Amino acid sequence: MKGFVQNSLLLILLLGCASTPTDGIEIARREVIRSIEMGCLEDIFWGMQADYPLTDYTTYRIWLEMGGTGPSPDEWCREYARSKVN
């Protein structure tokens, strides 16, 4: 019985250790994506994001009023951040 308890405790500890790094990596990955996203949105707001197809929020609104379609700055930055992390 003592061996069973020790083995069970060891198994629980190993499972806990095995799952923690994966969770930590996923949390860090989400934080990095969020940070890149926020930086991208700030750059678009100031007109400094050269990769965004439109200049800034103002040109995006004008583009929509003219009947154009395309990703909003939020959508574009979300995809941009994911592409940089993956």
VMD Tcl script that draws the C-alpha trace (Angstrom):
set ca {
  {0.00 0.00 0.00}
  {2.84 2.38 0.85}
  {4.40 1.82 -2.60}
  {1.06 2.51 -4.30}
  {0.69 5.81 -2.46}
  {4.27 6.84 -3.29}
  {3.84 5.89 -6.95}
  {0.52 7.75 -7.13}
  {2.06 10.83 -5.57}
  {5.01 10.66 -7.96}
  {2.67 10.28 -10.94}
  {0.61 13.30 -9.84}
  {3.76 15.39 -9.42}
  {5.07 14.35 -12.83}
  {1.78 15.16 -14.51}
  {1.73 18.54 -12.82}
  {5.27 19.30 -13.94}
  {4.57 18.10 -17.46}
  {1.52 20.32 -17.93}
  {2.90 23.52 -16.39}
  {5.51 24.48 -19.03}
  {3.03 24.07 -21.87}
  {0.55 26.33 -20.11}
  {3.28 28.88 -19.38}
  {4.43 28.88 -22.99}
  {0.87 29.39 -24.25}
  {0.29 32.26 -21.82}
  {3.56 33.90 -22.87}
  {2.65 33.42 -26.55}
  {-0.71 35.16 -26.04}
  {0.97 38.04 -24.20}
  {3.49 38.49 -27.01}
  {0.70 38.49 -29.61}
  {-1.25 41.05 -27.57}
  {1.84 43.25 -27.21}
  {2.58 43.16 -30.96}
  {-1.10 43.87 -31.69}
  {-1.16 46.92 -29.42}
  {2.09 48.26 -30.89}
  {0.71 47.77 -34.39}
  {-2.51 49.63 -33.57}
  {-0.53 52.48 -32.04}
  {1.66 52.67 -35.14}
  {-1.42 52.73 -37.40}
  {-2.97 55.47 -35.25}
  {0.13 57.62 -35.78}
  {0.47 56.60 -39.45}
  {3.78 54.80 -38.87}
  {2.82 51.22 -39.86}
  {4.25 50.91 -43.35}
  {2.87 47.38 -43.92}
  {-0.78 48.36 -43.40}
  {-2.34 48.77 -46.86}
  {-4.04 52.02 -45.87}
  {-2.29 54.91 -44.17}
  {-4.23 55.14 -40.89}
  {-7.73 55.11 -39.38}
  {-8.76 58.19 -41.33}
  {-7.93 56.66 -44.70}
  {-9.67 53.45 -43.63}
  {-12.90 55.34 -42.90}
  {-12.65 57.23 -46.22}
  {-11.99 53.93 -48.02}
  {-15.17 52.44 -46.49}
  {-17.23 55.52 -47.39}
  {-16.08 55.13 -50.99}
  {-17.37 51.54 -50.99}
  {-14.06 49.79 -50.50}
  {-13.63 46.67 -48.44}
  {-10.72 45.36 -46.53}
  {-9.47 44.57 -43.09}
  {-10.03 47.09 -40.34}
  {-6.90 48.15 -38.48}
  {-7.92 45.85 -35.61}
  {-8.36 42.83 -37.90}
  {-5.18 43.57 -39.78}
  {-3.09 43.96 -36.62}
  {-4.54 40.75 -35.17}
  {-3.40 38.79 -38.23}
  {-0.11 40.68 -38.43}
  {0.72 39.78 -34.80}
  {-0.17 36.11 -35.30}
  {1.99 35.92 -38.42}
  {4.95 37.40 -36.54}
  {4.63 34.90 -33.67}
  {3.99 31.77 -35.74}
}
mol new
graphics top color blue
foreach p $ca { graphics top sphere $p radius 0.5 }
foreach p [lrange $ca 0 end-1] q [lrange $ca 1 end] { graphics top cylinder $p $q radius 0.2 }
display resetview
